Amino acid sequence: MPLLRVLAARFDGTRPFGGLNVVGCLNVTAETAVLAGVLRAGGAKVSLAASNPLSTQDDVVAALAADGVAVYARAGVDRATYYEHIARALGKGAGEVGGGADLVIDDGGDLVSTLHDTRPDLVKRVRGGCESTATGVLRLRRMVAEGALGFPVVAANDTPVKRIVDNTRGTGQAVIEGVLRSAGILLAGKTVVVAGFGACGSGVADCARGLGAIVVVTEVDPVRALDARQRGFRVLPLAEAAAIGDVFITATGSSSVLGAEHFAVMRDGAILANAGHFDVEIDVRALLGLAVIVEPAVRPHADAYSLADGRRLLLLAEGRVVNLVAADGNPPEVMDVAFGIEALVLEWLARTTTTPATPQAPPNPLAPGVHEVPAELDAEAARLVLAATGTLIDTLTPGQLAYLDSWRLGS
Ligand code: ADE
């Protein structure tokens, strides 16, 4: 993770987070542990909760805890424990004094929403945060629409660099890896239906096509649907695609995308996987309602649902995010860039914001709301990764600069 290595060395010298509490709600993986180390090198006191009850790598939790990080996560916890872990990462129990966050780093929005819902006493202290996922950014925008978001949050998910490296290539490959590991199939010649052609869905579609699959895309957005068609994918309504797919992968950020009406027409042996952050895209309850027999773990992270007419559907990772549950998540090179951008954003927030609760502190220059990553931070991340990987690029000549600066020069 070369970018994070460079940033750790820089933060060790500049200590941008000296005395600050940074609370994260992230998939607790080896890559996340590296990020925690980088923030700590910059002086942060880091508390961490999991952003997904099934993606936690327990060996990483043990290593972080041994290293002095306040980490609240365990693989396979129930919903109540999951939220209790977030509460504990934020500090003492609801209503008690102490704890709290100066900066937050969220993945899906559960930390920010829990903080506002259950610990309004802690909101004032938060200088700002960043959000790693498309789902989380959508949630934050809904909070803003209701006037509910009490501090600035930077949409780290939305930068061009993150999209290129993480959402499209990283998630695309890792989702297919999760499907292959848990279903144990050959994709070549199979019909793969990808629901949703955003940055992640398009990466999944590209990766499946690269392995020889016939890829069908379903969309509700006309621009994305056209994009998929222009890239040579077949675009169909899901109701039609349901009858021809061998593998279904949801990547929409929406809910109940695959439901009873689709299960009713699917082929025997169809495989169902979700790439979205939350486990709401495949209506697992409806599937359970249709099933006469459920055979858990017929393969690792694969449960077989037999229907009354004898067809069997294979649900991967319980409908949770398949790249993190059935595989190791996005690879380190990818998380290096995604987390590197977030570390740069947190450094920028630490430098440019103050704790609003201090009466003599100047007002926070960033208003509560969702903010874009400053373009220069994204470019800095790209420059640092290129340098760390020994990738050289060209610079404009003075003549080219003059040409690009002038509106008078044409041909
Ligand atoms: N999100 C996707 N892949 C991840 C990983 N490997 N670690 C943490 N968060 C992730």
Boltz pocket constraint, residues with backbone or C-beta under 6 A from the ligand:
constraints:
  - pocket:
      binder: B
      contacts: [[A, 26], [A, 27], [A, 28], [A, 29], [A, 30], [A, 31], [A, 32], [A, 324], [A, 328], [A, 329], [A, 330], [A, 331], [A, 335]]
      max_distance: 6.0
